[in-house]
Amino acid sequence: MPISATHPTLLWNETPDHGSEIKTRLKDAKRFTCMVAFAKESGFSLFDADLRSRIDKGMSAIFVIGIDFYQSEPTVIEKLLKLKTRGDVEVYMGNFERQFTFHPKLYLFEDSNGASAIVGSANMTNGGLAANHELSVAFESGAKDLGKQIEGWINDLVEDREIVEATDEIVEEYARRHAIYSRHIAMARRRAERAAVSPDGGLETLAKILLEMKADASEEGFASSVDRRVNNRTEGLEILKGLASERRMTSQEFLDQYERLITTMHSGGLHRGKTIVARSREQFREGVRSLLKLKDRDPAVLFDHLRTSFEGVDRAGTNVITEILHLLDDKRYAVMNRNSVSGMGLAGISAFPELPTKRNMDGKAYALFCAEATKVRTDLGLSSFSELDAVFNYAYWRDLED
């Protein structure tokens, strides 16, 4: 149904939709005012070309863009700022320091005969202007002071510091905050979706994470992470054997080699304890030396052996012990740290300390952890604990980033 030029009419996203109606009204406008809570590229692109054409022909424009909840895309505000070089354009945006939500959705068109407007629920997004079920009132008004009233309100908002004039510096800061907020929202959304499917966790949760990781083509994705771990294990095992040799080592020599060793490992925070471990270097070396001579491959026996050997070696805890065992055989010994315990929790297995240490863990508990991790690894179709630990780390740092 065509919109009447004389009577208020309801407008929803059918024929015409909000975007089409904005383009139609821009054709004769001498002044355009747009005030929206959310602005995104998907909405702005619907009338960007028409807007530039009208500004080039002398139309003035005022934009006020809300930034609450970081829904507006900074690239839209950047493009609006560039329009200032083409003509009489003012751009305002929300103020980080204000707590009140900026929520209007107004598109005002002024010409020599008065003003027309679209006021309702439609933000400057593809959903708002075309795809969503939105509802607005589109109307004509002979009152030539309608624009002045809106401009007066904008000036009041500026004076009260509820909105500010957009600048490159302010938009740059907004873009920084927007990126952080977007990442955390994406992580929260994934966690919520997983929780909705499996509130107590389960294989479905980890299977989804594994699919996400395999689809990730970055250095943090599955393929790159697994390749990196294969290389790190090979290098780490050689360094470990060097540390276990009988040759004498100065404190600095040990520290250099130990730093190389923990660089091949994937537990967080190991670097913070390296100088403390170096103070007990001979005890550490003897523990590793004697471990390599053991014929027993029982995870309980090996864990207890290193736990006893490292009793007086501060900062050589469960994470270091299990990383060393993992270097020896990544199909038999799982890495146990905060990340992997969290990952097991996502699988619904919560029998282990959130922060495993030499005090709350022993060989029997570690063997149980390896047995449970083996079931998870097998169910996920993974070939080693290296692959499983890569998934655990991915889940921890992507979804529980601090």
WOMOFEN-V974354 format. One record per helix or strand. SS is the DSSP state (H for helix, E for strand). FROM is the first residue (numbers start at 1). TO is the last residue. If there is no record, write none. Layout:
# WOMOFEN-V974354
ss->{SS,SS}
from->{FROM,FROM}
to->{TO,TO}
This chain:
# WOMOFEN-V974354
ss->{E,H,E,E,H,H,E,H,H,E,E,E,E,H,E,H,E,H,H,H,H,H,H,H,H,H,H,H}
from->{9,18,31,39,41,48,60,68,74,89,105,114,124,126,136,146,163,168,203,222,251,270,281,299,318,338,363,385}
to->{11,26,36,39,44,56,65,70,83,94,111,120,124,131,141,159,165,197,215,243,263,278,293,309,328,346,380,399}
